[in-house]
Amino acid sequence: MKDFLKNLTILLGDCEPLLRLESAFSYKFVLLNKTQSELRKIKDPKLALSISYARSSLQISKLASYQKCKNAFKNDQVFKYASKFAGYWGTFESVFENIIYNCGQIRKNRVIFNQDCVMKEVNKLRDKFSSNKVHITCTARLLGVNSTCKEIAINNELGLHRLNRRERNNRQLNIFQFSSGYQESEIAFHPIELRMSINVKVDKSQNGAFFHATNKAHEIGREAFNKVLDAILFVESGEIQLSPIRFEGGPIGGSVIVGVHPNIIPNLSVKIKRHETTKILEVYKIICAKSPRSDKIFSQSLRRFILGRKRKNLHDKLVDYVISWESILLTQKDNPIKDELVYRFSINGSSLLAQFLRKKDKKIYFKKMKCAYNMRSQIVHGGGEKDLNKILRNGEFTDLNEVCRFLETNFKKAIWWLFEIEPKNRPYTKEEGWEELLWP
């Protein structure tokens, strides 16, 4: 290490007069109040330095000290294996550029390098490349959501945080020339941030081990964030979306933005109240298959409902909602019911609804559930508007939107009612479970 550090110090000294400073600007949307934001110009000295290095890199690479430092890098006990395990991240060129970014300081319009800073950066990089794990932090905004709680812990690594105005301004991404940045302007108003800390083991028996571990961390983060989104979508009503996810960390640090900005960002209309956090945690456990109160039918039904919850088209939404109800209502003793499907769906549905809604007259629910099932069949098999309107009238619904609201609202109630019952005693699990609901 001493040989590499000695040659690096000489090389950086040779680079100082070659790294010219150039002005470069980025922009950021800054919140002024609850309803207004402003696009501000931000000067970033490190950005100017990076542009200067890129333009000076060819000249720097021809220095005799550059080649000596590169050879010392290749003979270093840790760094000589870095490119094998970390690809481009572990090459001399990448490590050297990273050191310039992180250790270059601007003094009187020139770049200088502090030796203590360089030594700390080299030690940090050595520790990362010799480590058997990769640490990644991922964050994303929950669009359309606010909360009465400052923090909601999902587990030890994952949670929701309500950002104040200063935190939101600090967390805003910089916007560069030729970028419209209109999405960042709107995202700034959404205060709930999902955060997750991820550690992934690095398997150094394979080439590109850090690359594979980083990809695994990204996969874990995306999956966890989408499961939290699904849990909130089940508990809350209203439009909720996930912003692109920012991943920070890895072998040499930095950040990556993964995902596509939504075309239409929802209004800030959903508020998570403290008493609802328990339900969100329970649903998250069910989605992760970690709840003792869940079973195969329960989880499958919930998954299909959440698919429908995300649909924009009402026809697609109704089809998914009916399928989610089918999973429960057309199952007996954990096996699918194969005969008289419309009748069994309607009678079992009306019995279940009457039970948790505490209504004695099941006829109206029978008509409504039959209407929903027939609507689904007409949509799937290409029925016309005339047929659909006739079915709507039979179920005493005014339009398709009302059918979807009826199915959505009552499905949530059905899930919580079933949740309180031991899995082995639920109607779809027992031999005559539905008959017991029909004739209690």
DOFIVO-433201 format. One record per residue (C-alpha): x, y, z; residue in one letter; residue number from 1. Coordinates in steps of 0.001 Angstrom, whole numbers, plus 500000, padded with zeros to 6 digits. Example, Ala and Ser with C-alpha at 12.3 -4.5 7.8 and 13.67 -1.06 7.14 Angstrom:
! residues 2
node c1 512300 c2 495500 c3 507800 residuo A num 1
node c1 513670 c2 498940 c3 507140 residuo S num 2
END
This chain:
! residues 440
node c1 500000 c2 500000 c3 500000 residuo M num 1
node c1 502853 c2 502415 c3 500846 residuo K num 2
node c1 504252 c2 502100 c3 497342 residuo D num 3
node c1 500883 c2 502886 c3 495751 residuo F num 4
node c1 500205 c2 505801 c3 498117 residuo L num 5
node c1 503679 c2 507256 c3 497502 residuo K num 6
node c1 503228 c2 507131 c3 493711 residuo N num 7
node c1 499665 c2 508453 c3 493988 residuo L num 8
node c1 500881 c2 511487 c3 495971 residuo T num 9
node c1 503457 c2 512257 c3 493262 residuo I num 10
node c1 500871 c2 511813 c3 490490 residuo L num 11
node c1 498327 c2 514091 c3 492147 residuo L num 12
node c1 501006 c2 516747 c3 492573 residuo G num 13
node c1 501717 c2 516511 c3 488834 residuo D num 14
node c1 497974 c2 516769 c3 488090 residuo C num 15
node c1 497342 c2 519946 c3 490084 residuo E num 16
node c1 498486 c2 522430 c3 487400 residuo P num 17
node c1 496667 c2 520465 c3 484668 residuo L num 18
node c1 493210 c2 520503 c3 486269 residuo L num 19
node c1 491723 c2 523789 c3 485069 residuo R num 20
node c1 488485 c2 525021 c3 486651 residuo L num 21
node c1 485473 c2 525642 c3 484463 residuo E num 22
node c1 482113 c2 527029 c3 485507 residuo S num 23
node c1 479255 c2 524557 c3 485389 residuo A num 24
node c1 475795 c2 524906 c3 486816 residuo F num 25
node c1 472869 c2 522712 c3 487703 residuo S num 26
node c1 469406 c2 523621 c3 488946 residuo Y num 27
node c1 467145 c2 522427 c3 491724 residuo K num 28
node c1 463483 c2 522959 c3 492556 residuo F num 29
node c1 463287 c2 524408 c3 496071 residuo V num 30
node c1 460042 c2 524558 c3 498061 residuo L num 31
node c1 459046 c2 528046 c3 499160 residuo L num 32
node c1 455834 c2 527028 c3 500941 residuo N num 33
node c1 453093 c2 524383 c3 500747 residuo K num 34
node c1 451971 c2 525392 c3 497260 residuo T num 35
node c1 454944 c2 527057 c3 495558 residuo Q num 36
node c1 458406 c2 525973 c3 494398 residuo S num 37
node c1 461220 c2 527828 c3 492679 residuo E num 38
node c1 463929 c2 526688 c3 490254 residuo L num 39
node c1 467278 c2 527831 c3 491664 residuo R num 40
node c1 470696 c2 527834 c3 490034 residuo K num 41
node c1 473336 c2 525868 c3 491918 residuo I num 42
node c1 477076 c2 526106 c3 491366 residuo K num 43
node c1 478849 c2 522835 c3 492111 residuo D num 44
node c1 482664 c2 523065 c3 492354 residuo P num 45
node c1 482997 c2 519275 c3 492178 residuo K num 46
node c1 481005 c2 519239 c3 488968 residuo L num 47
node c1 483372 c2 521860 c3 487526 residuo A num 48
node c1 486308 c2 519743 c3 488649 residuo L num 49
node c1 484946 c2 516636 c3 486961 residuo S num 50
node c1 484562 c2 518448 c3 483648 residuo I num 51
node c1 488131 c2 519745 c3 483954 residuo S num 52
node c1 489461 c2 516242 c3 484646 residuo Y num 53
node c1 487603 c2 514719 c3 481713 residuo A num 54
node c1 489193 c2 517259 c3 479387 residuo R num 55
node c1 492630 c2 516807 c3 480947 residuo S num 56
node c1 492539 c2 513011 c3 481263 residuo S num 57
node c1 494439 c2 512318 c3 478023 residuo L num 58
node c1 497225 c2 514712 c3 478997 residuo Q num 59
node c1 497364 c2 513251 c3 482526 residuo I num 60
node c1 497542 c2 509682 c3 481209 residuo S num 61
node c1 500762 c2 510535 c3 479343 residuo K num 62
node c1 502578 c2 511529 c3 482544 residuo L num 63
node c1 505406 c2 509201 c3 483643 residuo A num 64
node c1 504020 c2 509337 c3 487194 residuo S num 65
node c1 500659 c2 508122 c3 485876 residuo Y num 66
node c1 502135 c2 504868 c3 484554 residuo Q num 67
node c1 504229 c2 504341 c3 487707 residuo K num 68
node c1 501161 c2 504822 c3 489890 residuo C num 69
node c1 499154 c2 502442 c3 487700 residuo K num 70
node c1 501833 c2 499751 c3 488044 residuo N num 71
node c1 501903 c2 500237 c3 491823 residuo A num 72
node c1 498099 c2 499888 c3 491842 residuo F num 73
node c1 498323 c2 496561 c3 489984 residuo K num 74
node c1 500850 c2 495255 c3 492528 residuo N num 75
node c1 498869 c2 496357 c3 495585 residuo D num 76
node c1 497656 c2 493429 c3 497705 residuo Q num 77
node c1 493984 c2 494555 c3 497558 residuo V num 78
node c1 493665 c2 496685 c3 494424 residuo F num 79
node c1 495222 c2 494103 c3 492083 residuo K num 80
node c1 492042 c2 491968 c3 492485 residuo Y num 81
node c1 489620 c2 494898 c3 492414 residuo A num 82
node c1 488865 c2 494839 c3 488678 residuo S num 83
node c1 488226 c2 491081 c3 488801 residuo K num 84
node c1 485525 c2 491465 c3 491436 residuo F num 85
node c1 484247 c2 494969 c3 490661 residuo A num 86
node c1 484728 c2 495362 c3 486898 residuo G num 87
node c1 485253 c2 498961 c3 485790 residuo Y num 88
node c1 484659 c2 500155 c3 489363 residuo W num 89
node c1 487881 c2 498391 c3 490369 residuo G num 90
node c1 490138 c2 499605 c3 487543 residuo T num 91
node c1 492921 c2 502083 c3 488179 residuo F num 92
node c1 491223 c2 504659 c3 485955 residuo E num 93
node c1 487979 c2 504500 c3 487955 residuo S num 94
node c1 489678 c2 504546 c3 491363 residuo V num 95
node c1 491953 c2 507435 c3 490356 residuo F num 96
node c1 489036 c2 509495 c3 489039 residuo E num 97
node c1 487079 c2 508773 c3 492234 residuo N num 98
node c1 490003 c2 510055 c3 494336 residuo I num 99
node c1 490178 c2 513256 c3 492279 residuo I num 100
node c1 486435 c2 513842 c3 492729 residuo Y num 101
node c1 486468 c2 513238 c3 496476 residuo N num 102
node c1 489839 c2 514756 c3 497471 residuo C num 103
node c1 490295 c2 517679 c3 495103 residuo G num 104
node c1 489918 c2 521039 c3 496856 residuo Q num 105
node c1 489646 c2 524460 c3 495217 residuo I num 106
node c1 491991 c2 527111 c3 496608 residuo R num 107
node c1 492475 c2 530452 c3 494865 residuo K num 108
node c1 491132 c2 529147 c3 491548 residuo N num 109
node c1 493342 c2 526086 c3 491433 residuo R num 110
node c1 493006 c2 522467 c3 492495 residuo V num 111
node c1 495074 c2 521089 c3 495368 residuo I num 112
node c1 495063 c2 517706 c3 497129 residuo F num 113
node c1 495296 c2 517268 c3 500878 residuo N num 114
node c1 497455 c2 514242 c3 501714 residuo Q num 115
node c1 495436 c2 513257 c3 504785 residuo D num 116
node c1 492225 c2 513305 c3 502712 residuo C num 117
node c1 493876 c2 511177 c3 500003 residuo V num 118
node c1 495090 c2 508650 c3 502581 residuo M num 119
node c1 491612 c2 508364 c3 504129 residuo K num 120
node c1 490005 c2 507908 c3 500700 residuo E num 121
node c1 492503 c2 505187 c3 499712 residuo V num 122
node c1 491933 c2 503357 c3 503006 residuo N num 123
node c1 488177 c2 503614 c3 502537 residuo K num 124
node c1 488405 c2 502166 c3 499020 residuo L num 125
node c1 490683 c2 499370 c3 500192 residuo R num 126
node c1 488205 c2 498478 c3 502946 residuo D num 127
node c1 485347 c2 498385 c3 500441 residuo K num 128
node c1 487178 c2 496224 c3 497896 residuo F num 129
node c1 488378 c2 493799 c3 500577 residuo S num 130
node c1 484924 c2 493607 c3 502191 residuo S num 131
node c1 482719 c2 490535 c3 501825 residuo N num 132
node c1 479551 c2 492573 c3 501598 residuo K num 133
node c1 478071 c2 495521 c3 499724 residuo V num 134
node c1 476087 c2 498190 c3 501557 residuo H num 135
node c1 473378 c2 500063 c3 499597 residuo I num 136
node c1 470867 c2 502633 c3 500791 residuo T num 137
node c1 467747 c2 503037 c3 498667 residuo C num 138
node c1 465140 c2 505773 c3 498861 residuo T num 139
node c1 461975 c2 506726 c3 496971 residuo A num 140
node c1 459044 c2 509087 c3 497456 residuo R num 141
node c1 455522 c2 507776 c3 497986 residuo L num 142
node c1 453559 c2 510049 c3 495689 residuo L num 143
node c1 450112 c2 511110 c3 496857 residuo G num 144
node c1 450731 c2 510220 c3 500529 residuo V num 145
node c1 451184 c2 512138 c3 503767 residuo N num 146
node c1 451229 c2 510802 c3 507322 residuo S num 147
node c1 450460 c2 511926 c3 510845 residuo T num 148
node c1 453517 c2 509905 c3 511978 residuo C num 149
node c1 457073 c2 511208 c3 511576 residuo K num 150
node c1 458399 c2 507647 c3 511286 residuo E num 151
node c1 456764 c2 504299 c3 510461 residuo I num 152
node c1 459122 c2 501332 c3 510908 residuo A num 153
node c1 458240 c2 498383 c3 508672 residuo I num 154
node c1 461188 c2 496358 c3 510011 residuo N num 155
node c1 464752 c2 497033 c3 511203 residuo N num 156
node c1 465980 c2 497961 c3 507716 residuo E num 157
node c1 462889 c2 499476 c3 506092 residuo L num 158
node c1 460665 c2 502394 c3 507003 residuo G num 159
node c1 458713 c2 505497 c3 506006 residuo L num 160
node c1 459913 c2 508966 c3 506929 residuo H num 161
node c1 457996 c2 512231 c3 506759 residuo R num 162
node c1 460392 c2 514885 c3 505464 residuo L num 163
node c1 460109 c2 518501 c3 506498 residuo N num 164
node c1 460565 c2 521267 c3 503918 residuo R num 165
node c1 464319 c2 521588 c3 504483 residuo R num 166
node c1 464840 c2 517839 c3 504165 residuo E num 167
node c1 462801 c2 517743 c3 500959 residuo R num 168
node c1 464858 c2 520571 c3 499475 residuo N num 169
node c1 468092 c2 518799 c3 500402 residuo N num 170
node c1 466856 c2 515538 c3 498895 residuo R num 171
node c1 465810 c2 517093 c3 495579 residuo Q num 172
node c1 467811 c2 515924 c3 492581 residuo L num 173
node c1 469876 c2 518415 c3 490595 residuo N num 174
node c1 468511 c2 519185 c3 487134 residuo I num 175
node c1 470990 c2 519717 c3 484341 residuo F num 176
node c1 470866 c2 521581 c3 481034 residuo Q num 177
node c1 468450 c2 520138 c3 478426 residuo F num 178
node c1 466439 c2 518403 c3 481168 residuo S num 179
node c1 462895 c2 519661 c3 481706 residuo S num 180
node c1 462764 c2 518611 c3 485365 residuo G num 181
node c1 459001 c2 519108 c3 485552 residuo Y num 182
node c1 458601 c2 515863 c3 487512 residuo Q num 183
node c1 461020 c2 517018 c3 490215 residuo E num 184
node c1 458995 c2 520205 c3 490593 residuo S num 185
node c1 455912 c2 518161 c3 491504 residuo E num 186
node c1 457682 c2 515446 c3 493509 residuo I num 187
node c1 459058 c2 518128 c3 495846 residuo A num 188
node c1 455599 c2 518559 c3 497384 residuo F num 189
node c1 455304 c2 514880 c3 498417 residuo H num 190
node c1 456839 c2 514455 c3 501902 residuo P num 191
node c1 456849 c2 510681 c3 502527 residuo I num 192
node c1 460115 c2 508951 c3 501731 residuo E num 193
node c1 460692 c2 505211 c3 501804 residuo L num 194
node c1 464169 c2 504239 c3 503016 residuo R num 195
node c1 465915 c2 500906 c3 503188 residuo M num 196
node c1 469399 c2 499854 c3 504261 residuo S num 197
node c1 470626 c2 496735 c3 502420 residuo I num 198
node c1 473692 c2 494543 c3 502987 residuo N num 199
node c1 474407 c2 491837 c3 500433 residuo V num 200
node c1 477130 c2 489203 c3 500719 residuo K num 201
node c1 479808 c2 489342 c3 498007 residuo V num 202
node c1 480605 c2 485933 c3 496531 residuo D num 203
node c1 484255 c2 486308 c3 495527 residuo K num 204
node c1 484300 c2 482895 c3 493911 residuo S num 205
node c1 482855 c2 484528 c3 490784 residuo Q num 206
node c1 484075 c2 487309 c3 488530 residuo N num 207
node c1 482175 c2 490579 c3 488861 residuo G num 208
node c1 481166 c2 489652 c3 492417 residuo A num 209
node c1 480501 c2 493280 c3 493450 residuo F num 210
node c1 478450 c2 493850 c3 490302 residuo F num 211
node c1 476244 c2 490829 c3 491082 residuo H num 212
node c1 475882 c2 491846 c3 494745 residuo A num 213
node c1 474891 c2 495405 c3 493768 residuo T num 214
node c1 472298 c2 494117 c3 491309 residuo N num 215
node c1 470944 c2 491850 c3 494056 residuo K num 216
node c1 470672 c2 494832 c3 496409 residuo A num 217
node c1 468741 c2 496764 c3 493746 residuo H num 218
node c1 466390 c2 493817 c3 493298 residuo E num 219
node c1 465805 c2 493540 c3 497065 residuo I num 220
node c1 465096 c2 497272 c3 497346 residuo G num 221
node c1 462650 c2 497378 c3 494422 residuo R num 222
node c1 460774 c2 494324 c3 495702 residuo E num 223
node c1 460505 c2 495655 c3 499269 residuo A num 224
node c1 459345 c2 499121 c3 498161 residuo F num 225
node c1 456678 c2 497688 c3 495876 residuo N num 226
node c1 455401 c2 495457 c3 498696 residuo K num 227
node c1 455087 c2 498482 c3 500988 residuo V num 228
node c1 453241 c2 500313 c3 498210 residuo L num 229
node c1 450878 c2 497324 c3 497827 residuo D num 230
node c1 450188 c2 497214 c3 501576 residuo A num 231
node c1 449322 c2 500927 c3 501646 residuo I num 232
node c1 447161 c2 500595 c3 498524 residuo L num 233
node c1 445142 c2 497910 c3 500303 residuo F num 234
node c1 444639 c2 499864 c3 503530 residuo V num 235
node c1 444131 c2 503329 c3 502035 residuo E num 236
node c1 441798 c2 504647 c3 499352 residuo S num 237
node c1 443028 c2 507068 c3 496720 residuo G num 238
node c1 445743 c2 507340 c3 494101 residuo E num 239
node c1 449254 c2 506361 c3 495275 residuo I num 240
node c1 452392 c2 505805 c3 493203 residuo Q num 241
node c1 456085 c2 505167 c3 493725 residuo L num 242
node c1 458691 c2 507569 c3 492367 residuo S num 243
node c1 461908 c2 506286 c3 490731 residuo P num 244
node c1 464192 c2 504668 c3 493328 residuo I num 245
node c1 467568 c2 506150 c3 494217 residuo R num 246
node c1 470305 c2 503623 c3 495135 residuo F num 247
node c1 473357 c2 505013 c3 496931 residuo E num 248
node c1 476544 c2 503200 c3 497922 residuo G num 249
node c1 478381 c2 500248 c3 496418 residuo G num 250
node c1 482116 c2 499727 c3 495978 residuo P num 251
node c1 482976 c2 503359 c3 495162 residuo I num 252
node c1 479822 c2 505160 c3 496291 residuo G num 253
node c1 477731 c2 507389 c3 494062 residuo G num 254
node c1 474049 c2 507055 c3 493249 residuo S num 255
node c1 471861 c2 505475 c3 490577 residuo V num 256
node c1 468244 c2 506354 c3 489765 residuo I num 257
node c1 466138 c2 503357 c3 488679 residuo V num 258
node c1 462580 c2 503567 c3 487357 residuo G num 259
node c1 460409 c2 505777 c3 485188 residuo V num 260
node c1 458696 c2 508965 c3 486331 residuo H num 261
node c1 454895 c2 508571 c3 486266 residuo P num 262
node c1 453191 c2 510488 c3 483485 residuo N num 263
node c1 450641 c2 511901 c3 485923 residuo I num 264
node c1 451689 c2 512507 c3 489528 residuo I num 265
node c1 448716 c2 512095 c3 491909 residuo P num 266
node c1 447457 c2 514832 c3 494177 residuo N num 267
node c1 448582 c2 514766 c3 497792 residuo L num 268
node c1 445257 c2 513362 c3 499038 residuo S num 269
node c1 446002 c2 510245 c3 501149 residuo V num 270
node c1 446929 c2 510621 c3 504814 residuo K num 271
node c1 448141 c2 507628 c3 506859 residuo I num 272
node c1 446864 c2 507938 c3 510420 residuo K num 273
node c1 448623 c2 506391 c3 513387 residuo R num 274
node c1 445947 c2 503728 c3 514020 residuo H num 275
node c1 446262 c2 502552 c3 510381 residuo E num 276
node c1 449956 c2 501702 c3 510652 residuo T num 277
node c1 449176 c2 498365 c3 512367 residuo T num 278
node c1 447017 c2 497322 c3 509410 residuo K num 279
node c1 449731 c2 498328 c3 506934 residuo I num 280
node c1 452270 c2 496209 c3 508828 residuo L num 281
node c1 449890 c2 493225 c3 508909 residuo E num 282
node c1 449208 c2 493421 c3 505164 residuo V num 283
node c1 452941 c2 493785 c3 504468 residuo Y num 284
node c1 453571 c2 490553 c3 506400 residuo K num 285
node c1 450846 c2 488773 c3 504418 residuo I num 286
node c1 452316 c2 489979 c3 501119 residuo I num 287
node c1 455772 c2 488801 c3 502262 residuo C num 288
node c1 454284 c2 485405 c3 503292 residuo A num 289
node c1 455418 c2 485989 c3 506894 residuo K num 290
node c1 452042 c2 486134 c3 508615 residuo S num 291
node c1 450716 c2 483114 c3 510545 residuo P num 292
node c1 447202 c2 484429 c3 509823 residuo R num 293
node c1 447586 c2 483945 c3 506077 residuo S num 294
node c1 447188 c2 480933 c3 503791 residuo D num 295
node c1 447467 c2 480211 c3 500068 residuo K num 296
node c1 443908 c2 481278 c3 499174 residuo I num 297
node c1 444100 c2 484388 c3 501359 residuo F num 298
node c1 447395 c2 485555 c3 499816 residuo S num 299
node c1 446349 c2 484773 c3 496250 residuo Q num 300
node c1 443115 c2 486693 c3 496648 residuo S num 301
node c1 444893 c2 489692 c3 498178 residuo L num 302
node c1 447503 c2 489741 c3 495394 residuo R num 303
node c1 444811 c2 489821 c3 492704 residuo R num 304
node c1 442910 c2 492576 c3 494493 residuo F num 305
node c1 446032 c2 494774 c3 494600 residuo I num 306
node c1 446526 c2 494248 c3 490856 residuo L num 307
node c1 442998 c2 495573 c3 490354 residuo G num 308
node c1 443668 c2 498436 c3 492772 residuo R num 309
node c1 446414 c2 499680 c3 490438 residuo K num 310
node c1 444301 c2 499515 c3 487275 residuo R num 311
node c1 443201 c2 502716 c3 485553 residuo K num 312
node c1 440672 c2 501094 c3 483216 residuo N num 313
node c1 437404 c2 500257 c3 485012 residuo L num 314
node c1 436806 c2 497097 c3 482940 residuo H num 315
node c1 440231 c2 495726 c3 483892 residuo D num 316
node c1 439707 c2 496768 c3 487507 residuo K num 317
node c1 436360 c2 494952 c3 487749 residuo L num 318
node c1 437784 c2 491752 c3 486228 residuo V num 319
node c1 440614 c2 491681 c3 488779 residuo D num 320
node c1 438280 c2 492488 c3 491677 residuo Y num 321
node c1 435885 c2 489676 c3 490746 residuo V num 322
node c1 438796 c2 487223 c3 490423 residuo I num 323
node c1 440012 c2 488243 c3 493890 residuo S num 324
node c1 436523 c2 487505 c3 495263 residuo W num 325
node c1 436390 c2 484240 c3 493293 residuo E num 326
node c1 439536 c2 482955 c3 495003 residuo S num 327
node c1 437627 c2 483031 c3 498290 residuo I num 328
node c1 433993 c2 482427 c3 497311 residuo L num 329
node c1 434549 c2 479607 c3 494803 residuo L num 330
node c1 436810 c2 477564 c3 497081 residuo T num 331
node c1 435626 c2 474879 c3 499484 residuo Q num 332
node c1 437842 c2 472664 c3 501602 residuo K num 333
node c1 440834 c2 474312 c3 499846 residuo D num 334
node c1 439646 c2 473046 c3 496437 residuo N num 335
node c1 437959 c2 474974 c3 493601 residuo P num 336
node c1 434189 c2 474747 c3 493249 residuo I num 337
node c1 433439 c2 473549 c3 489700 residuo K num 338
node c1 429629 c2 473647 c3 489358 residuo D num 339
node c1 426995 c2 476398 c3 489361 residuo E num 340
node c1 429673 c2 479100 c3 489546 residuo L num 341
node c1 427400 c2 482144 c3 489220 residuo V num 342
node c1 425009 c2 480824 c3 491864 residuo Y num 343
node c1 427756 c2 479749 c3 494292 residuo R num 344
node c1 429636 c2 483039 c3 493849 residuo F num 345
node c1 426421 c2 484988 c3 494558 residuo S num 346
node c1 425106 c2 482931 c3 497463 residuo I num 347
node c1 428485 c2 482575 c3 499190 residuo N num 348
node c1 429203 c2 486256 c3 498643 residuo G num 349
node c1 425847 c2 487353 c3 500045 residuo S num 350
node c1 426294 c2 485070 c3 503086 residuo S num 351
node c1 429766 c2 486487 c3 503752 residuo L num 352
node c1 428687 c2 490103 c3 503291 residuo L num 353
node c1 425638 c2 489696 c3 505535 residuo A num 354
node c1 427873 c2 488163 c3 508210 residuo Q num 355
node c1 430409 c2 491002 c3 508642 residuo F num 356
node c1 427995 c2 493801 c3 507659 residuo L num 357
node c1 425508 c2 492416 c3 510198 residuo R num 358
node c1 422555 c2 492501 c3 507784 residuo K num 359
node c1 419716 c2 489976 c3 507905 residuo K num 360
node c1 418444 c2 490470 c3 504353 residuo D num 361
node c1 420873 c2 488707 c3 502025 residuo K num 362
node c1 418803 c2 489142 c3 498858 residuo K num 363
node c1 420206 c2 492544 c3 497914 residuo I num 364
node c1 423781 c2 491264 c3 498287 residuo Y num 365
node c1 422912 c2 488177 c3 496243 residuo F num 366
node c1 421746 c2 490443 c3 493395 residuo K num 367
node c1 424795 c2 492678 c3 493613 residuo K num 368
node c1 427330 c2 489808 c3 493666 residuo M num 369
node c1 425522 c2 488086 c3 490796 residuo K num 370
node c1 425633 c2 491354 c3 488872 residuo C num 371
node c1 429395 c2 491708 c3 489463 residuo A num 372
node c1 430093 c2 488131 c3 488288 residuo Y num 373
node c1 427927 c2 488526 c3 485183 residuo N num 374
node c1 429571 c2 491880 c3 484403 residuo M num 375
node c1 432958 c2 490213 c3 484553 residuo R num 376
node c1 431801 c2 487437 c3 482194 residuo S num 377
node c1 430393 c2 489975 c3 479712 residuo Q num 378
node c1 433618 c2 492009 c3 479732 residuo I num 379
node c1 435860 c2 488949 c3 479319 residuo V num 380
node c1 433744 c2 487545 c3 476484 residuo H num 381
node c1 433301 c2 490848 c3 474652 residuo G num 382
node c1 429760 c2 491806 c3 475662 residuo G num 383
node c1 428343 c2 495077 c3 474330 residuo G num 384
node c1 427280 c2 498177 c3 476257 residuo E num 385
node c1 423598 c2 497241 c3 475965 residuo K num 386
node c1 424183 c2 493903 c3 477720 residuo D num 387
node c1 426344 c2 495534 c3 480395 residuo L num 388
node c1 423721 c2 498187 c3 481139 residuo N num 389
node c1 421031 c2 495523 c3 481520 residuo K num 390
node c1 423181 c2 493625 c3 484045 residuo I num 391
node c1 423854 c2 496862 c3 485931 residuo L num 392
node c1 420138 c2 497526 c3 486313 residuo R num 393
node c1 419558 c2 493987 c3 487618 residuo N num 394
node c1 422131 c2 494603 c3 490331 residuo G num 395
node c1 420698 c2 498037 c3 491152 residuo E num 396
node c1 423971 c2 499798 c3 490263 residuo F num 397
node c1 424107 c2 503121 c3 488405 residuo T num 398
node c1 427420 c2 502533 c3 486615 residuo D num 399
node c1 430584 c2 500430 c3 486462 residuo L num 400
node c1 432406 c2 502716 c3 488858 residuo N num 401
node c1 429821 c2 501995 c3 491565 residuo E num 402
node c1 430270 c2 498235 c3 491073 residuo V num 403
node c1 434049 c2 498601 c3 491500 residuo C num 404
node c1 433610 c2 500700 c3 494657 residuo R num 405
node c1 431194 c2 498118 c3 496091 residuo F num 406
node c1 433622 c2 495246 c3 495413 residuo L num 407
node c1 436655 c2 497190 c3 496666 residuo E num 408
node c1 435157 c2 498497 c3 499907 residuo T num 409
node c1 433617 c2 495195 c3 500909 residuo N num 410
node c1 436605 c2 493085 c3 499893 residuo F num 411
node c1 438729 c2 494988 c3 502419 residuo K num 412
node c1 436118 c2 494341 c3 505108 residuo K num 413
node c1 435931 c2 490671 c3 504127 residuo A num 414
node c1 439712 c2 490299 c3 504392 residuo I num 415
node c1 439805 c2 491788 c3 507889 residuo W num 416
node c1 436855 c2 489639 c3 508985 residuo W num 417
node c1 438581 c2 486497 c3 507688 residuo L num 418
node c1 441875 c2 487654 c3 509209 residuo F num 419
node c1 440390 c2 487320 c3 512684 residuo E num 420
node c1 439458 c2 483670 c3 512047 residuo I num 421
node c1 441991 c2 480860 c3 512327 residuo E num 422
node c1 442925 c2 479704 c3 508790 residuo P num 423
node c1 441622 c2 476182 c3 509455 residuo K num 424
node c1 438188 c2 477549 c3 510438 residuo N num 425
node c1 437597 c2 479845 c3 507462 residuo R num 426
node c1 434590 c2 479094 c3 505207 residuo P num 427
node c1 436705 c2 478149 c3 502182 residuo Y num 428
node c1 438804 c2 475742 c3 504272 residuo T num 429
node c1 436076 c2 473736 c3 506053 residuo K num 430
node c1 433962 c2 470943 c3 504547 residuo E num 431
node c1 430663 c2 472839 c3 504968 residuo E num 432
node c1 431999 c2 476282 c3 505761 residuo G num 433
node c1 429761 c2 478144 c3 503316 residuo W num 434
node c1 426677 c2 476224 c3 504434 residuo E num 435
node c1 427396 c2 477259 c3 508013 residuo E num 436
node c1 427376 c2 480903 c3 506926 residuo L num 437
node c1 424183 c2 480419 c3 504919 residuo L num 438
node c1 422348 c2 478623 c3 507741 residuo W num 439
node c1 424078 c2 479659 c3 510982 residuo P num 440
END
